[in-house]
């Protein structure tokens, strides 16, 4: 069972409870431009603190929450997460919000 989160405070709390961070990646749109894809990373700040990482790992850039939520709302997305806490931290997905 899952639920769709759209409230910024709820999303931040869900991510924080799993030691996650907001991130983005830019990918080619195939027409000379780029599309922004949202991501959540888990454990990246710890890697950075230990000196083994950077703010951009494997093309994923850690970004401030304000920037992340601006893109989240621009793309009209929701964050689908499991209701139970016995899930892996990567068990989330983005989906378009309904206009209902």
Backbone as ProteinMPNN parsed JSONL, in Angstrom:
{"seq_chain_A": "XXXXXXXXXXXXXXXXXXXXXXXXXXXXXXXXXXXXXXXXXXXXXXXXXXXXXXXXXXXXXXXXXXXXXXXXXXXXXXXXXXXXXXXXXXXXXXXXXXXX", "coords_chain_A": {"N_chain_A": [[0.841, -1.169, 0.0], [0.449, 2.286, -0.699], [1.034, 5.875, -0.6], [0.379, 9.129, -1.971], [2.411, 11.842, -1.794], [2.233, 15.335, -1.685], [2.481, 17.622, -0.26], [4.891, 19.888, 0.798], [6.166, 19.953, 3.348], [5.547, 17.414, 4.375], [6.868, 15.782, 2.531], [9.556, 16.569, 2.9], [9.871, 15.692, 5.562], [9.53, 12.897, 5.262], [11.725, 12.265, 3.644], [13.85, 13.201, 5.262], [13.613, 11.477, 7.45], [14.78, 9.258, 6.461], [17.358, 9.906, 6.077], [17.853, 11.324, 3.718], [18.438, 13.382, 0.755], [17.64, 16.176, -1.369], [17.945, 16.097, -4.907], [19.032, 16.622, -8.319], [19.093, 15.795, -11.805], [20.325, 16.38, -15.041], [19.271, 15.529, -18.232], [19.744, 14.692, -21.651], [17.377, 15.797, -24.047], [17.215, 14.81, -26.528], [16.924, 16.56, -28.564], [18.78, 18.559, -28.659], [18.505, 19.96, -26.319], [17.927, 19.978, -22.732], [16.434, 18.015, -20.123], [15.151, 18.298, -16.85], [15.429, 16.095, -14.214], [14.095, 14.952, -11.216], [15.503, 13.682, -8.213], [16.091, 11.67, -5.291], [18.584, 11.337, -2.94], [20.327, 9.078, -0.836], [22.343, 8.987, 1.966], [24.365, 10.504, 0.814], [25.371, 12.923, 1.941], [26.85, 12.006, 4.115], [28.858, 10.6, 2.786], [30.077, 12.778, 1.489], [30.97, 14.217, 3.761], [32.94, 12.556, 4.696], [34.831, 12.912, 2.853], [34.93, 11.484, 0.514], [33.274, 11.933, -1.56], [31.39, 14.138, -3.739], [29.448, 17.098, -4.407], [28.277, 16.437, -6.69], [27.609, 13.5, -7.897], [27.937, 10.837, -10.05], [26.558, 12.283, -11.991], [24.403, 13.26, -10.618], [23.202, 15.976, -8.903], [23.316, 17.481, -5.771], [20.876, 19.613, -4.437], [19.41, 22.665, -3.088], [16.448, 22.532, -0.999], [14.468, 24.444, -1.745], [14.944, 24.932, -4.464], [14.568, 22.367, -5.48], [11.848, 21.86, -4.817], [10.646, 23.868, -6.334], [11.023, 22.93, -8.944], [9.697, 20.487, -8.686], [7.03, 21.336, -8.29], [6.696, 22.792, -10.675], [6.759, 20.746, -12.552], [4.475, 19.514, -11.805], [4.308, 17.306, -9.98], [3.935, 14.419, -7.809], [4.979, 12.583, -4.928], [5.231, 9.246, -4.619], [5.039, 7.02, -2.012], [5.703, 4.173, 0.122], [3.332, 3.077, 2.599], [3.962, 1.623, 4.906], [6.816, 1.317, 7.127], [8.721, -0.59, 6.68], [10.146, -0.648, 4.385], [12.588, -0.375, 1.718], [14.764, 2.428, 1.418], [14.829, 3.401, -1.149], [12.401, 2.958, -2.233], [10.448, 4.637, -3.757], [8.597, 6.764, -5.98], [8.12, 9.121, -8.601], [5.215, 10.764, -9.763], [2.785, 12.146, -11.989], [0.599, 14.603, -10.729], [-2.911, 14.343, -10.198], [-5.423, 16.335, -11.761], [-7.679, 16.709, -10.36]], "CA_chain_A": [[0.0, 0.0, 0.0], [1.261, 3.495, -0.795], [0.309, 7.138, -0.613], [0.99, 10.16, -2.793], [2.71, 13.056, -1.045], [2.402, 16.562, -2.459], [2.798, 18.665, 0.703], [6.346, 20.032, 0.922], [6.607, 19.577, 4.692], [5.455, 15.949, 4.479], [7.938, 15.203, 1.715], [10.82, 16.805, 3.615], [9.907, 14.82, 6.733], [9.733, 11.53, 4.798], [13.111, 12.16, 3.174], [14.726, 13.383, 6.42], [13.529, 10.264, 8.275], [15.602, 8.241, 5.802], [18.666, 10.545, 5.857], [17.947, 11.621, 2.294], [18.69, 14.733, 0.29], [17.097, 16.472, -2.687], [18.951, 16.12, -5.974], [18.525, 16.715, -9.69], [19.965, 15.346, -12.872], [19.927, 16.887, -16.349], [19.498, 14.547, -19.289], [19.469, 15.184, -22.996], [16.026, 15.531, -24.522], [17.32, 14.271, -27.874], [16.706, 17.634, -29.532], [19.743, 19.617, -28.366], [18.217, 20.575, -25.032], [18.011, 19.118, -21.562], [15.295, 17.886, -19.221], [15.537, 18.144, -15.45], [14.781, 14.978, -13.513], [14.275, 15.001, -9.774], [15.978, 12.476, -7.543], [16.394, 11.719, -3.871], [19.759, 10.523, -2.655], [20.389, 8.65, 0.557], [23.708, 8.767, 2.417], [25.347, 11.305, 0.083], [26.013, 13.903, 2.827], [27.857, 11.274, 4.877], [29.967, 10.365, 1.862], [30.754, 14.062, 1.323], [31.635, 14.567, 5.011], [34.118, 11.705, 4.82], [35.783, 13.32, 1.827], [34.982, 10.529, -0.589], [32.302, 12.272, -2.591], [31.25, 15.539, -4.11], [28.039, 17.463, -4.527], [27.778, 15.892, -7.945], [28.084, 12.126, -8.026], [27.269, 10.123, -11.137], [25.672, 13.191, -12.69], [23.334, 13.705, -9.732], [23.648, 17.15, -8.159], [22.535, 17.848, -4.594], [20.352, 20.965, -4.578], [18.602, 23.108, -1.943], [15.042, 22.15, -1.064], [13.672, 25.444, -2.468], [15.134, 24.674, -5.903], [13.963, 21.066, -5.756], [10.392, 21.998, -4.786], [10.226, 24.698, -7.473], [10.945, 22.024, -10.098], [8.647, 19.527, -8.335], [5.748, 21.978, -8.571], [6.655, 23.137, -12.096], [6.433, 19.524, -13.281], [3.204, 19.035, -11.273], [4.572, 15.945, -9.53], [3.691, 13.921, -6.473], [5.945, 11.565, -4.528], [4.547, 8.036, -4.18], [5.854, 6.319, -1.019], [4.993, 3.103, 0.832], [2.746, 3.468, 3.88], [4.711, 0.971, 5.98], [8.215, 1.735, 7.24], [9.622, -1.719, 6.495], [10.577, -0.595, 2.99], [13.904, 0.171, 1.399], [14.672, 3.876, 1.231], [14.684, 3.738, -2.561], [11.065, 2.578, -2.678], [9.623, 5.813, -4.026], [8.537, 7.113, -7.394], [7.431, 10.363, -8.931], [4.131, 10.631, -10.731], [2.019, 13.364, -12.231], [-0.576, 14.8, -9.879], [-4.181, 14.45, -10.927], [-5.955, 17.699, -11.728], [-8.999, 16.641, -9.707]], "C_chain_A": [[0.893, 1.24, 0.0], [0.373, 4.73, -0.723], [1.092, 8.141, -1.439], [1.163, 11.419, -1.959], [2.869, 14.226, -2.007], [2.78, 17.731, -1.551], [4.304, 18.712, 0.945], [6.86, 19.589, 2.289], [6.575, 18.058, 4.886], [6.577, 15.265, 3.701], [9.276, 15.369, 2.416], [10.953, 15.885, 4.812], [10.172, 13.368, 6.332], [11.186, 11.313, 4.38], [14.076, 12.258, 4.354], [14.749, 12.143, 7.312], [14.394, 9.141, 7.714], [16.989, 8.776, 5.446], [18.9, 10.852, 4.384], [18.164, 13.089, 2.014], [18.055, 14.934, -1.08], [18.216, 16.573, -3.721], [18.251, 16.226, -7.319], [19.561, 16.146, -10.638], [19.429, 15.945, -14.174], [20.262, 15.833, -17.386], [19.119, 15.164, -20.624], [18.043, 14.842, -23.392], [16.019, 14.988, -25.947], [17.145, 15.312, -28.963], [17.631, 18.818, -29.271], [19.508, 20.342, -27.057], [18.333, 19.565, -23.903], [16.702, 19.121, -20.795], [15.84, 17.717, -17.811], [14.728, 17.014, -14.835], [15.095, 15.107, -12.03], [14.722, 13.642, -9.256], [16.001, 12.728, -6.048], [17.603, 10.833, -3.667], [19.77, 10.205, -1.168], [21.827, 8.338, 0.915], [24.746, 9.644, 1.746], [26.059, 12.306, 0.989], [27.095, 13.22, 3.66], [29.075, 11.002, 4.014], [30.76, 11.647, 1.683], [31.556, 14.427, 2.569], [32.916, 13.76, 5.207], [35.144, 11.995, 3.735], [35.844, 12.412, 0.62], [34.048, 10.894, -1.725], [32.336, 13.737, -2.944], [29.777, 15.853, -4.156], [27.455, 16.996, -5.841], [28.404, 14.515, -8.139], [27.265, 11.434, -9.107], [26.246, 10.99, -11.856], [24.515, 13.71, -11.859], [23.877, 14.833, -8.874], [22.73, 17.402, -6.972], [22.122, 19.304, -4.737], [19.591, 21.361, -3.31], [17.137, 22.707, -2.127], [14.218, 23.14, -1.868], [13.759, 25.221, -3.975], [14.438, 23.378, -6.307], [12.44, 21.183, -5.807], [9.876, 22.88, -5.92], [10.065, 23.828, -8.718], [9.85, 20.981, -9.895], [7.268, 20.096, -8.68], [5.615, 22.344, -10.044], [6.24, 21.931, -12.934], [5.116, 18.895, -12.807], [3.304, 17.573, -10.806], [4.072, 15.688, -8.122], [4.738, 12.857, -6.194], [5.186, 10.38, -3.946], [5.494, 7.259, -3.262], [5.044, 5.207, -0.369], [4.443, 3.622, 2.163], [3.533, 2.868, 5.027], [6.169, 1.416, 5.965], [9.196, 0.594, 7.032], [10.14, -1.786, 5.059], [12.021, -0.133, 2.861], [13.733, 1.649, 1.109], [14.48, 4.269, -0.227], [13.294, 3.408, -3.102], [10.162, 3.81, -2.781], [9.581, 6.003, -5.53], [7.811, 8.433, -7.543], [6.32, 10.056, -9.904], [3.421, 11.965, -10.856], [0.841, 13.418, -11.271], [-1.811, 14.833, -10.755], [-4.68, 15.878, -10.785], [-7.321, 17.769, -11.06], [-9.09, 17.602, -8.538]], "O_chain_A": [[1.957, 1.249, 0.618], [-0.854, 4.648, -0.777], [2.309, 8.026, -1.591], [0.188, 11.994, -1.475], [3.558, 14.118, -3.022], [3.338, 18.723, -2.02], [4.919, 17.694, 1.261], [7.888, 18.917, 2.372], [7.481, 17.489, 5.495], [7.159, 14.286, 4.166], [10.048, 14.415, 2.517], [12.033, 15.348, 5.059], [10.953, 12.68, 6.989], [11.797, 10.3, 4.722], [15.024, 11.478, 4.438], [15.792, 11.798, 7.868], [14.702, 8.181, 8.42], [17.704, 8.192, 4.632], [20.001, 10.666, 3.867], [18.086, 13.931, 2.909], [17.941, 13.991, -1.862], [19.3, 17.078, -3.429], [17.056, 15.961, -7.446], [20.743, 16.035, -10.311], [18.217, 16.008, -14.379], [21.375, 15.309, -17.426], [18.271, 16.052, -20.697], [17.554, 13.747, -23.115], [14.956, 14.735, -26.514], [17.21, 14.992, -30.15], [17.305, 19.952, -29.621], [20.256, 21.26, -26.723], [18.783, 18.437, -24.103], [15.956, 20.1, -20.814], [16.868, 17.07, -17.606], [13.501, 16.986, -14.928], [16.241, 15.345, -11.648], [14.36, 12.597, -9.798], [15.937, 13.873, -5.6], [17.647, 9.707, -4.163], [19.277, 10.981, -0.351], [22.471, 7.523, 0.255], [25.925, 9.539, 2.083], [27.259, 12.521, 0.817], [28.155, 13.804, 3.884], [30.207, 11.159, 4.471], [31.99, 11.618, 1.719], [32.69, 14.894, 2.462], [33.867, 14.243, 5.82], [36.212, 11.383, 3.709], [36.732, 12.562, -0.219], [34.038, 10.221, -2.756], [33.21, 14.481, -2.498], [28.944, 14.968, -3.964], [26.256, 17.147, -6.077], [29.575, 14.391, -8.498], [26.035, 11.451, -9.07], [25.197, 10.505, -12.281], [23.723, 14.519, -12.342], [24.893, 14.672, -8.197], [21.515, 17.523, -7.133], [22.937, 20.143, -5.12], [19.174, 20.494, -2.543], [16.652, 22.562, -3.249], [13.337, 22.719, -2.618], [12.752, 25.314, -4.678], [13.795, 23.31, -7.355], [11.809, 20.667, -6.729], [8.771, 22.656, -6.416], [9.091, 23.967, -9.458], [9.149, 20.63, -10.844], [6.443, 19.416, -9.29], [4.529, 22.218, -10.61], [5.478, 22.058, -13.893], [4.689, 17.871, -13.339], [2.496, 16.727, -11.187], [3.82, 16.613, -7.35], [5.318, 12.294, -7.122], [4.563, 10.501, -2.891], [6.597, 6.887, -3.661], [3.818, 5.292, -0.315], [5.034, 4.511, 2.777], [3.754, 3.541, 6.034], [6.692, 1.835, 4.933], [10.4, 0.792, 7.192], [10.525, -2.852, 4.579], [12.592, 0.432, 3.794], [12.689, 2.078, 0.617], [14.01, 5.372, -0.508], [13.041, 3.561, -4.296], [9.237, 3.989, -1.989], [10.417, 5.474, -6.262], [6.989, 8.807, -6.706], [6.46, 9.192, -10.769], [3.454, 12.797, -9.95], [0.172, 12.413, -11.029], [-1.772, 15.286, -11.898], [-4.387, 16.549, -9.796], [-8.031, 18.767, -11.181], [-10.127, 17.675, -7.879]]}, "name": "protein", "num_of_chains": 1, "seq": "XXXXXXXXXXXXXXXXXXXXXXXXXXXXXXXXXXXXXXXXXXXXXXXXXXXXXXXXXXXXXXXXXXXXXXXXXXXXXXXXXXXXXXXXXXXXXXXXXXXX"}
